[in-house]
């Protein structure tokens, strides 16, 4: 049985803008980009959040990584 969410992620507009810019421009480590994408997908202020498995599939990583980041 999946663990319940302990924390919710609510990004401000400035945070979202920073993370989108980080993932789409410049040269950044792949690990940083992947974590930024997980945070963007997990943002509750942007609408309903998908299940961890769906987020992992969208980002291209494992559910364990999604759980560790979010």
N, CA, C and O atoms as a CHARMM CRD file, in Angstrom:
* protein
*
  280
    1    1 UNK  N      0.84000  -1.16500   0.00000 PROA 1      0.00000
    2    1 UNK  CA     0.00000   0.00000   0.00000 PROA 1      0.00000
    3    1 UNK  C      0.89700   1.24400   0.00000 PROA 1      0.00000
    4    1 UNK  O      1.84600   1.31400   0.78200 PROA 1      0.00000
    5    2 UNK  N      0.60900   2.23700  -0.87500 PROA 2      0.00000
    6    2 UNK  CA     1.44700   3.43100  -0.93300 PROA 2      0.00000
    7    2 UNK  C      1.34800   4.26200   0.34500 PROA 2      0.00000
    8    2 UNK  O      0.31000   4.31300   1.00500 PROA 2      0.00000
    9    3 UNK  N      2.44700   4.89700   0.66100 PROA 3      0.00000
   10    3 UNK  CA     2.45200   5.77100   1.83100 PROA 3      0.00000
   11    3 UNK  C      1.65600   7.03400   1.53500 PROA 3      0.00000
   12    3 UNK  O      1.63700   7.52300   0.40600 PROA 3      0.00000
   13    4 UNK  N      1.00700   7.54400   2.55300 PROA 4      0.00000
   14    4 UNK  CA     0.25600   8.78800   2.40500 PROA 4      0.00000
   15    4 UNK  C      1.23000   9.96000   2.29500 PROA 4      0.00000
   16    4 UNK  O      2.34900   9.90400   2.80500 PROA 4      0.00000
   17    5 UNK  N      0.78500  11.01900   1.62400 PROA 5      0.00000
   18    5 UNK  CA     1.62000  12.20400   1.50500 PROA 5      0.00000
   19    5 UNK  C      1.73500  12.88200   2.85500 PROA 5      0.00000
   20    5 UNK  O      0.73300  13.09300   3.53900 PROA 5      0.00000
   21    6 UNK  N      2.93600  13.21800   3.23400 PROA 6      0.00000
   22    6 UNK  CA     3.17400  13.89200   4.49500 PROA 6      0.00000
   23    6 UNK  C      3.17000  15.40200   4.27900 PROA 6      0.00000
   24    6 UNK  O      2.63100  16.15000   5.09400 PROA 6      0.00000
   25    7 UNK  N      3.76900  15.84000   3.18800 PROA 7      0.00000
   26    7 UNK  CA     3.86800  17.25600   2.87100 PROA 7      0.00000
   27    7 UNK  C      3.23100  17.51500   1.51400 PROA 7      0.00000
   28    7 UNK  O      3.19100  16.63500   0.65500 PROA 7      0.00000
   29    8 UNK  N      2.73700  18.72400   1.33400 PROA 8      0.00000
   30    8 UNK  CA     2.24900  19.13200   0.02500 PROA 8      0.00000
   31    8 UNK  C      3.22100  20.15500  -0.54600 PROA 8      0.00000
   32    8 UNK  O      3.88500  20.87900   0.19600 PROA 8      0.00000
   33    9 UNK  N      3.29400  20.20500  -1.85500 PROA 9      0.00000
   34    9 UNK  CA     4.19500  21.13400  -2.51800 PROA 9      0.00000
   35    9 UNK  C      3.35200  22.22400  -3.15600 PROA 9      0.00000
   36    9 UNK  O      2.54000  21.95800  -4.04200 PROA 9      0.00000
   37   10 UNK  N      3.55100  23.43700  -2.70400 PROA 10     0.00000
   38   10 UNK  CA     2.85700  24.59100  -3.26100 PROA 10     0.00000
   39   10 UNK  C      3.88500  25.62600  -3.67400 PROA 10     0.00000
   40   10 UNK  O      4.45700  26.31300  -2.82800 PROA 10     0.00000
   41   11 UNK  N      4.11900  25.73700  -4.96400 PROA 11     0.00000
   42   11 UNK  CA     5.12700  26.66400  -5.46900 PROA 11     0.00000
   43   11 UNK  C      4.50400  28.02300  -5.76700 PROA 11     0.00000
   44   11 UNK  O      3.37500  28.11200  -6.24900 PROA 11     0.00000
   45   12 UNK  N      5.25600  29.07500  -5.47300 PROA 12     0.00000
   46   12 UNK  CA     4.80600  30.41300  -5.84200 PROA 12     0.00000
   47   12 UNK  C      5.05600  30.60700  -7.33600 PROA 12     0.00000
   48   12 UNK  O      5.73500  29.79900  -7.97000 PROA 12     0.00000
   49   13 UNK  N      4.50900  31.67300  -7.88600 PROA 13     0.00000
   50   13 UNK  CA     4.70700  31.96500  -9.30900 PROA 13     0.00000
   51   13 UNK  C      6.19000  32.16200  -9.61400 PROA 13     0.00000
   52   13 UNK  O      6.67500  31.73100 -10.66000 PROA 13     0.00000
   53   14 UNK  N      6.90500  32.81200  -8.70500 PROA 14     0.00000
   54   14 UNK  CA     8.34000  33.03400  -8.90500 PROA 14     0.00000
   55   14 UNK  C      9.10800  31.71000  -8.87900 PROA 14     0.00000
   56   14 UNK  O     10.02800  31.50500  -9.67000 PROA 14     0.00000
   57   15 UNK  N      8.72600  30.81400  -7.96600 PROA 15     0.00000
   58   15 UNK  CA     9.37400  29.50100  -7.89100 PROA 15     0.00000
   59   15 UNK  C      9.14200  28.71300  -9.17700 PROA 15     0.00000
   60   15 UNK  O     10.07000  28.12100  -9.72700 PROA 15     0.00000
   61   16 UNK  N      7.89100  28.71000  -9.65200 PROA 16     0.00000
   62   16 UNK  CA     7.56600  27.99800 -10.89500 PROA 16     0.00000
   63   16 UNK  C      8.37100  28.56500 -12.06000 PROA 16     0.00000
   64   16 UNK  O      8.92600  27.81900 -12.86700 PROA 16     0.00000
   65   17 UNK  N      8.42600  29.89200 -12.13600 PROA 17     0.00000
   66   17 UNK  CA     9.15900  30.53800 -13.22700 PROA 17     0.00000
   67   17 UNK  C     10.63300  30.14600 -13.19000 PROA 17     0.00000
   68   17 UNK  O     11.22500  29.84500 -14.22700 PROA 17     0.00000
   69   18 UNK  N     11.22500  30.14800 -11.99500 PROA 18     0.00000
   70   18 UNK  CA    12.62400  29.76200 -11.84700 PROA 18     0.00000
   71   18 UNK  C     12.84800  28.32000 -12.29400 PROA 18     0.00000
   72   18 UNK  O     13.79600  28.03400 -13.02600 PROA 18     0.00000
   73   19 UNK  N     11.97200  27.40600 -11.85100 PROA 19     0.00000
   74   19 UNK  CA    12.14200  25.99000 -12.19500 PROA 19     0.00000
   75   19 UNK  C     11.92000  25.74400 -13.68400 PROA 19     0.00000
   76   19 UNK  O     12.62700  24.93800 -14.28900 PROA 19     0.00000
   77   20 UNK  N     10.94900  26.42600 -14.27700 PROA 20     0.00000
   78   20 UNK  CA    10.72900  26.27200 -15.72100 PROA 20     0.00000
   79   20 UNK  C     11.94600  26.77000 -16.48400 PROA 20     0.00000
   80   20 UNK  O     12.39300  26.12600 -17.43300 PROA 20     0.00000
   81   21 UNK  N     12.48200  27.90900 -16.07500 PROA 21     0.00000
   82   21 UNK  CA    13.66800  28.45900 -16.73400 PROA 21     0.00000
   83   21 UNK  C     14.85900  27.51300 -16.57100 PROA 21     0.00000
   84   21 UNK  O     15.64700  27.32800 -17.49900 PROA 21     0.00000
   85   22 UNK  N     14.98000  26.92000 -15.38800 PROA 22     0.00000
   86   22 UNK  CA    16.07500  25.98900 -15.11500 PROA 22     0.00000
   87   22 UNK  C     15.99400  24.76500 -16.02300 PROA 22     0.00000
   88   22 UNK  O     17.01900  24.26000 -16.48100 PROA 22     0.00000
   89   23 UNK  N     14.77700  24.29100 -16.28200 PROA 23     0.00000
   90   23 UNK  CA    14.62100  23.06700 -17.07600 PROA 23     0.00000
   91   23 UNK  C     14.67900  23.31400 -18.57200 PROA 23     0.00000
   92   23 UNK  O     14.85400  22.36800 -19.34000 PROA 23     0.00000
   93   24 UNK  N     14.53800  24.56700 -19.00800 PROA 24     0.00000
   94   24 UNK  CA    14.45600  24.82100 -20.44700 PROA 24     0.00000
   95   24 UNK  C     15.60700  25.62400 -21.02000 PROA 24     0.00000
   96   24 UNK  O     15.72800  25.72600 -22.24100 PROA 24     0.00000
   97   25 UNK  N     16.45100  26.19300 -20.18600 PROA 25     0.00000
   98   25 UNK  CA    17.53300  27.00700 -20.73400 PROA 25     0.00000
   99   25 UNK  C     18.81400  26.80700 -19.93500 PROA 25     0.00000
  100   25 UNK  O     18.79100  26.40400 -18.77200 PROA 25     0.00000
  101   26 UNK  N     19.91400  27.09600 -20.58300 PROA 26     0.00000
  102   26 UNK  CA    21.19700  27.00200 -19.91700 PROA 26     0.00000
  103   26 UNK  C     21.70300  25.58000 -19.80200 PROA 26     0.00000
  104   26 UNK  O     21.10200  24.63700 -20.31700 PROA 26     0.00000
  105   27 UNK  N     22.81200  25.45400 -19.12000 PROA 27     0.00000
  106   27 UNK  CA    23.43900  24.15100 -18.91300 PROA 27     0.00000
  107   27 UNK  C     23.40000  23.85600 -17.41900 PROA 27     0.00000
  108   27 UNK  O     24.00500  24.56200 -16.61200 PROA 27     0.00000
  109   28 UNK  N     22.67700  22.79700 -17.07200 PROA 28     0.00000
  110   28 UNK  CA    22.53700  22.39700 -15.67500 PROA 28     0.00000
  111   28 UNK  C     22.70200  20.88200 -15.58700 PROA 28     0.00000
  112   28 UNK  O     22.45000  20.17300 -16.56100 PROA 28     0.00000
  113   29 UNK  N     23.12200  20.38400 -14.43200 PROA 29     0.00000
  114   29 UNK  CA    23.24700  18.93000 -14.26700 PROA 29     0.00000
  115   29 UNK  C     21.89900  18.22900 -14.47500 PROA 29     0.00000
  116   29 UNK  O     20.85300  18.74900 -14.08700 PROA 29     0.00000
  117   30 UNK  N     21.94000  17.05800 -15.08300 PROA 30     0.00000
  118   30 UNK  CA    20.72100  16.30000 -15.37600 PROA 30     0.00000
  119   30 UNK  C     19.93600  16.01000 -14.10400 PROA 30     0.00000
  120   30 UNK  O     18.70500  16.02600 -14.11300 PROA 30     0.00000
  121   31 UNK  N     20.63100  15.74900 -13.03000 PROA 31     0.00000
  122   31 UNK  CA    19.97100  15.45200 -11.75500 PROA 31     0.00000
  123   31 UNK  C     19.14100  16.64700 -11.28200 PROA 31     0.00000
  124   31 UNK  O     18.02300  16.47900 -10.79500 PROA 31     0.00000
  125   32 UNK  N     19.69200  17.84800 -11.42800 PROA 32     0.00000
  126   32 UNK  CA    18.99000  19.05800 -11.02100 PROA 32     0.00000
  127   32 UNK  C     17.75100  19.29700 -11.88500 PROA 32     0.00000
  128   32 UNK  O     16.69500  19.67300 -11.37500 PROA 32     0.00000
  129   33 UNK  N     17.88400  19.08100 -13.18400 PROA 33     0.00000
  130   33 UNK  CA    16.76000  19.26500 -14.10400 PROA 33     0.00000
  131   33 UNK  C     15.65700  18.26600 -13.78900 PROA 33     0.00000
  132   33 UNK  O     14.48200  18.63000 -13.76000 PROA 33     0.00000
  133   34 UNK  N     16.02300  17.01700 -13.55400 PROA 34     0.00000
  134   34 UNK  CA    15.03200  15.99100 -13.25300 PROA 34     0.00000
  135   34 UNK  C     14.28400  16.31600 -11.96200 PROA 34     0.00000
  136   34 UNK  O     13.06500  16.15600 -11.90000 PROA 34     0.00000
  137   35 UNK  N     14.98900  16.76500 -10.94800 PROA 35     0.00000
  138   35 UNK  CA    14.34300  17.11500  -9.68100 PROA 35     0.00000
  139   35 UNK  C     13.43000  18.32600  -9.84300 PROA 35     0.00000
  140   35 UNK  O     12.36000  18.38600  -9.23800 PROA 35     0.00000
  141   36 UNK  N     13.85100  19.28000 -10.65200 PROA 36     0.00000
  142   36 UNK  CA    12.99900  20.44700 -10.91900 PROA 36     0.00000
  143   36 UNK  C     11.72000  20.02200 -11.62400 PROA 36     0.00000
  144   36 UNK  O     10.64300  20.53000 -11.31400 PROA 36     0.00000
  145   37 UNK  N     11.82900  19.10000 -12.56500 PROA 37     0.00000
  146   37 UNK  CA    10.64000  18.60900 -13.27000 PROA 37     0.00000
  147   37 UNK  C      9.69700  17.87100 -12.32500 PROA 37     0.00000
  148   37 UNK  O      8.47900  17.99500 -12.44600 PROA 37     0.00000
  149   38 UNK  N     10.24800  17.10700 -11.39000 PROA 38     0.00000
  150   38 UNK  CA     9.41400  16.41700 -10.39900 PROA 38     0.00000
  151   38 UNK  C      8.67200  17.44600  -9.54600 PROA 38     0.00000
  152   38 UNK  O      7.48000  17.28600  -9.28200 PROA 38     0.00000
  153   39 UNK  N      9.36000  18.48800  -9.11800 PROA 39     0.00000
  154   39 UNK  CA     8.71100  19.52000  -8.31300 PROA 39     0.00000
  155   39 UNK  C      7.61100  20.22300  -9.09600 PROA 39     0.00000
  156   39 UNK  O      6.54100  20.49600  -8.55000 PROA 39     0.00000
  157   40 UNK  N      7.85900  20.51900 -10.36300 PROA 40     0.00000
  158   40 UNK  CA     6.83600  21.16800 -11.18800 PROA 40     0.00000
  159   40 UNK  C      5.61000  20.27500 -11.34600 PROA 40     0.00000
  160   40 UNK  O      4.47800  20.75700 -11.29800 PROA 40     0.00000
  161   41 UNK  N      5.83100  18.98600 -11.53400 PROA 41     0.00000
  162   41 UNK  CA     4.71100  18.04500 -11.67700 PROA 41     0.00000
  163   41 UNK  C      3.95500  17.85900 -10.35900 PROA 41     0.00000
  164   41 UNK  O      2.77200  17.51900 -10.36700 PROA 41     0.00000
  165   42 UNK  N      4.63100  18.08000  -9.23100 PROA 42     0.00000
  166   42 UNK  CA     4.03500  17.84500  -7.91500 PROA 42     0.00000
  167   42 UNK  C      3.39800  19.08900  -7.31100 PROA 42     0.00000
  168   42 UNK  O      2.87900  19.03600  -6.19600 PROA 42     0.00000
  169   43 UNK  N      3.42900  20.19800  -8.02500 PROA 43     0.00000
  170   43 UNK  CA     2.91300  21.46800  -7.51200 PROA 43     0.00000
  171   43 UNK  C      1.39400  21.44000  -7.40000 PROA 43     0.00000
  172   43 UNK  O      0.69500  21.31100  -8.40500 PROA 43     0.00000
  173   44 UNK  N      0.89000  21.55900  -6.19100 PROA 44     0.00000
  174   44 UNK  CA    -0.55500  21.52200  -5.95900 PROA 44     0.00000
  175   44 UNK  C     -1.23500  22.83300  -6.33000 PROA 44     0.00000
  176   44 UNK  O     -2.44800  22.85200  -6.54000 PROA 44     0.00000
  177   45 UNK  N     -0.48500  23.92800  -6.41700 PROA 45     0.00000
  178   45 UNK  CA    -1.06900  25.21000  -6.80500 PROA 45     0.00000
  179   45 UNK  C     -1.39600  25.25800  -8.29400 PROA 45     0.00000
  180   45 UNK  O     -2.16800  26.11400  -8.72500 PROA 45     0.00000
  181   46 UNK  N     -0.82700  24.36000  -9.08000 PROA 46     0.00000
  182   46 UNK  CA    -1.04800  24.33800 -10.52700 PROA 46     0.00000
  183   46 UNK  C     -2.22300  23.44500 -10.91300 PROA 46     0.00000
  184   46 UNK  O     -2.54600  23.33200 -12.09500 PROA 46     0.00000
  185   47 UNK  N     -2.85800  22.81800  -9.94900 PROA 47     0.00000
  186   47 UNK  CA    -3.98500  21.93800 -10.23500 PROA 47     0.00000
  187   47 UNK  C     -3.81000  20.60100  -9.55600 PROA 47     0.00000
  188   47 UNK  O     -2.91000  20.42500  -8.73500 PROA 47     0.00000
  189   48 UNK  N     -4.67900  19.64800  -9.90200 PROA 48     0.00000
  190   48 UNK  CA    -4.58500  18.33100  -9.26400 PROA 48     0.00000
  191   48 UNK  C     -3.26000  17.64000  -9.59900 PROA 48     0.00000
  192   48 UNK  O     -2.76000  17.72100 -10.72100 PROA 48     0.00000
  193   49 UNK  N     -2.71700  16.96600  -8.60300 PROA 49     0.00000
  194   49 UNK  CA    -1.42500  16.29700  -8.75700 PROA 49     0.00000
  195   49 UNK  C     -1.65700  14.82600  -9.07100 PROA 49     0.00000
  196   49 UNK  O     -2.49200  14.16700  -8.45100 PROA 49     0.00000
  197   50 UNK  N     -0.91100  14.32700 -10.03800 PROA 50     0.00000
  198   50 UNK  CA    -1.00900  12.92100 -10.42800 PROA 50     0.00000
  199   50 UNK  C     -0.34200  12.03300  -9.37700 PROA 50     0.00000
  200   50 UNK  O      0.35700  12.51800  -8.48700 PROA 50     0.00000
  201   51 UNK  N     -0.56800  10.74600  -9.49600 PROA 51     0.00000
  202   51 UNK  CA     0.04200   9.75100  -8.62400 PROA 51     0.00000
  203   51 UNK  C      1.55100   9.70600  -8.87600 PROA 51     0.00000
  204   51 UNK  O      2.01900  10.10200  -9.94300 PROA 51     0.00000
  205   52 UNK  N      2.29700   9.23000  -7.90100 PROA 52     0.00000
  206   52 UNK  CA     3.76200   9.15100  -8.04400 PROA 52     0.00000
  207   52 UNK  C      4.18800   8.35600  -9.27200 PROA 52     0.00000
  208   52 UNK  O      5.14800   8.72500  -9.94900 PROA 52     0.00000
  209   53 UNK  N      3.49000   7.28000  -9.55900 PROA 53     0.00000
  210   53 UNK  CA     3.85000   6.45100 -10.71500 PROA 53     0.00000
  211   53 UNK  C      3.67900   7.23100 -12.01400 PROA 53     0.00000
  212   53 UNK  O      4.49100   7.09700 -12.93000 PROA 53     0.00000
  213   54 UNK  N      2.64300   8.03400 -12.09900 PROA 54     0.00000
  214   54 UNK  CA     2.40200   8.83300 -13.30000 PROA 54     0.00000
  215   54 UNK  C      3.46600   9.91700 -13.43600 PROA 54     0.00000
  216   54 UNK  O      3.98200  10.15500 -14.52800 PROA 54     0.00000
  217   55 UNK  N      3.79000  10.56800 -12.32700 PROA 55     0.00000
  218   55 UNK  CA     4.83700  11.59500 -12.35300 PROA 55     0.00000
  219   55 UNK  C      6.16400  10.97400 -12.75800 PROA 55     0.00000
  220   55 UNK  O      6.88800  11.54700 -13.57300 PROA 55     0.00000
  221   56 UNK  N      6.49500   9.81300 -12.20600 PROA 56     0.00000
  222   56 UNK  CA     7.74400   9.13200 -12.54700 PROA 56     0.00000
  223   56 UNK  C      7.79500   8.81400 -14.03400 PROA 56     0.00000
  224   56 UNK  O      8.84000   8.96600 -14.66500 PROA 56     0.00000
  225   57 UNK  N      6.68300   8.37600 -14.59300 PROA 57     0.00000
  226   57 UNK  CA     6.62800   8.05900 -16.01700 PROA 57     0.00000
  227   57 UNK  C      6.80200   9.31600 -16.86000 PROA 57     0.00000
  228   57 UNK  O      7.52900   9.29500 -17.85400 PROA 57     0.00000
  229   58 UNK  N      6.15000  10.40300 -16.48200 PROA 58     0.00000
  230   58 UNK  CA     6.26000  11.66000 -17.23300 PROA 58     0.00000
  231   58 UNK  C      7.67900  12.21000 -17.22200 PROA 58     0.00000
  232   58 UNK  O      8.17500  12.69700 -18.23900 PROA 58     0.00000
  233   59 UNK  N      8.32800  12.12900 -16.06600 PROA 59     0.00000
  234   59 UNK  CA     9.66400  12.69400 -15.91200 PROA 59     0.00000
  235   59 UNK  C     10.73500  11.73800 -16.42400 PROA 59     0.00000
  236   59 UNK  O     11.82000  12.17100 -16.81400 PROA 59     0.00000
  237   60 UNK  N     10.43700  10.44800 -16.42600 PROA 60     0.00000
  238   60 UNK  CA    11.40900   9.46100 -16.88900 PROA 60     0.00000
  239   60 UNK  C     12.34000   9.00000 -15.78900 PROA 60     0.00000
  240   60 UNK  O     13.53800   8.82500 -16.01000 PROA 60     0.00000
  241   61 UNK  N     11.79400   8.80500 -14.61400 PROA 61     0.00000
  242   61 UNK  CA    12.59000   8.36500 -13.47800 PROA 61     0.00000
  243   61 UNK  C     11.79500   7.32100 -12.69300 PROA 61     0.00000
  244   61 UNK  O     10.72200   6.90100 -13.12600 PROA 61     0.00000
  245   62 UNK  N     12.31500   6.90700 -11.55500 PROA 62     0.00000
  246   62 UNK  CA    11.63200   5.88200 -10.76100 PROA 62     0.00000
  247   62 UNK  C     10.71800   6.52000  -9.71700 PROA 62     0.00000
  248   62 UNK  O     10.84700   7.69900  -9.38700 PROA 62     0.00000
  249   63 UNK  N      9.79900   5.71400  -9.21200 PROA 63     0.00000
  250   63 UNK  CA     8.90300   6.18700  -8.15000 PROA 63     0.00000
  251   63 UNK  C      9.68700   6.51900  -6.88400 PROA 63     0.00000
  252   63 UNK  O      9.31600   7.43300  -6.14700 PROA 63     0.00000
  253   64 UNK  N     10.76200   5.78700  -6.62900 PROA 64     0.00000
  254   64 UNK  CA    11.58500   6.06800  -5.45000 PROA 64     0.00000
  255   64 UNK  C     12.18900   7.46300  -5.52700 PROA 64     0.00000
  256   64 UNK  O     12.26600   8.16300  -4.51700 PROA 64     0.00000
  257   65 UNK  N     12.61400   7.87000  -6.70900 PROA 65     0.00000
  258   65 UNK  CA    13.17200   9.20500  -6.87800 PROA 65     0.00000
  259   65 UNK  C     12.10300  10.25800  -6.64900 PROA 65     0.00000
  260   65 UNK  O     12.35600  11.27200  -5.99900 PROA 65     0.00000
  261   66 UNK  N     10.90900  10.02500  -7.18000 PROA 66     0.00000
  262   66 UNK  CA     9.81000  10.97200  -6.97700 PROA 66     0.00000
  263   66 UNK  C      9.49800  11.08000  -5.49200 PROA 66     0.00000
  264   66 UNK  O      9.28000  12.18100  -4.98600 PROA 66     0.00000
  265   67 UNK  N      9.47500   9.96600  -4.79300 PROA 67     0.00000
  266   67 UNK  CA     9.19700   9.97900  -3.35600 PROA 67     0.00000
  267   67 UNK  C     10.29500  10.73800  -2.60800 PROA 67     0.00000
  268   67 UNK  O      9.99800  11.46800  -1.66300 PROA 67     0.00000
  269   68 UNK  N     11.54700  10.58100  -3.01200 PROA 68     0.00000
  270   68 UNK  CA    12.65000  11.25900  -2.33600 PROA 68     0.00000
  271   68 UNK  C     12.61700  12.77300  -2.56200 PROA 68     0.00000
  272   68 UNK  O     12.93300  13.54900  -1.66000 PROA 68     0.00000
  273   69 UNK  N     12.23700  13.18000  -3.76200 PROA 69     0.00000
  274   69 UNK  CA    12.22500  14.60800  -4.09000 PROA 69     0.00000
  275   69 UNK  C     10.98000  15.28000  -3.53900 PROA 69     0.00000
  276   69 UNK  O     11.04800  16.36100  -2.95400 PROA 69     0.00000
  277   70 UNK  N      9.85100  14.63300  -3.73200 PROA 70     0.00000
  278   70 UNK  CA     8.58400  15.27200  -3.32500 PROA 70     0.00000
  279   70 UNK  C      8.05900  14.56800  -2.12000 PROA 70     0.00000
  280   70 UNK  O      7.00400  14.93300  -1.60200 PROA 70     0.00000
